[in-house]
């Protein structure tokens, strides 16, 4: 009998608690994500490069060049089929 009462209370009170708690949980999640984005933005702005300066990063060692070629994928030869 007590189990049924507890179960009914959960079904009656549960959705109203979720409606009250969900906005606060969502707000805290959004604030945390916004804080992380702001930190990333600050780190990018605090870099040593000046505004308008262009930096090109090229692989310098043969290992890096080989790794870069592996990222490009394989060449696949194909033939056209005439119908």
Phi, psi and omega in degrees: 000316180294327178299317180295320179295316179296319180296318178295318178298321179296317180289332180275313185275331183305306181298324179291324176295321179296319178297327180280323185276330185302315179299322179292319178294318179295319180297318180292323177297317180294319178297319180295316179295321179294321179296319178295318179296319178296320178296317179296320179295318179296320179296321180291323180285334182273009180291168186281352183281148178272166180291133180088352180281137182252129178241128178243122180261121180243146175293132185258325183266163181293329178295319179292323178294319179295320179294324179292322178294325179294330180288335183289331180099183183264153173274131180243119178273139181223160178241143177279140179254123179271134181257000000 
